[in-house]
């Protein structure tokens, strides 16, 4: 008797997966977002919403958060949760200020980076070598960093001219650049308050006006991270340690080495963010000046789905709302109520189009609520203004949680030799 093998046709790929956004679609989404902002500015009269100063301030506020988020991305892509980003930023602020007021701002930047890297190295020793719980190690580093810098300040800054136990002397500023001609022309165009055109001029003008060289370095680190982690053999090996370290070791990857490198780089980037706070943002070290930005950077990284571009978007969102609070206060945050209402209308229409009627109705109900809040009030309470950046972060994380995928082995214990 002969047997014949019948090959079954391969199953057709499911069409329910997420489609990758192409550059035309990305540009279309950006243009639609700018159009929405123009509409809100025109209706509310909050002309500072897309001004040159607002965008420039948002960029400066977003940089330290973005650097902390970038640090978290390096660590977690290698499978190590880095809750200690806040402590590593604290180390960066202190070491950056200590070296900066003595030997100049760029030396301060280098020392801030090294200070954060030392914190990252300590986290790697505790979690990778001794296999301590990552959260416990990160919290311990946060506590240690605060106590350590307070102790050092007592016999360094307190004895320096112009310093005290809680702050450093003034640090020399890093060179800022403004493109002559173009910056003034864009500022004049933005001041005319034309629909869409002035808003576009304000955003572009904010990116070419009073720009610190360290800001430029920080922005360039985002595509550099993407290229290293997703376009090199080194990056592939590092990411494999965060997805399946046992399989990576079986293929000859030194998992411990890559985890150490990733977490040390993570601390260095967080320390760079701390140095930015002390040298560029304020020009002085102050106790407690990180203000939880390490945790917010971690939230921005999660919002960005462990990808550099998404992380940068999350950091920019927080920096923008924080800048609104600082520059325009109640008026600008009040205009955000209308923006949120319009975004919820778009979300409701999208959910109804996908036949998710419950989610669509809920979004529409919240849209009506925010619209009524905007119409029936002239300003929002001062407490809400102060909390606006943090509320925005929580809302964005809550709404995007269903579409996130962390590295599979992120935070899981690993012992050398499991893959042999």
Secondary structure, 3 states (H helix, E strand, C coil): CCCCCCCCCCCCCCCCCCCCCCHHHHHHHHHHHHHHHHHHHHHHCCHHHHCHHHHHHHHHHHHHHHHHHHHHHHHHHCCCCCCCHHHHHHHHHHHHHHHHHHHCHHHHHHHHHHHHHHHHHHHHHHHHHCCCCHHHHHHHHHHHHHHHHHHHHHHCCCCCCCCECCECCCCCCCCEECCCCHHHHHHHHHHCCCCCHHHHHHHHHHHCCCEEHHHHHHHHHHHHHHHHHHHCHHHHHHHHHHHCHHHHHHCCCCHHHHHHHHHHHHHHHHHHHHHHHHHHHCCCCECCCCCCHHHHHHHHHHHCCCCHHHHHHHHHHHHHHHHHHHHCCHHHHHHHHHHHHHHHHHHHHHHHHCCCHHHHHHHHHHHHHHHHHHHHCCCCCHHHHHHHHHHHHHHHHHHHHHHCCCCCCCCCCCCCCCCC
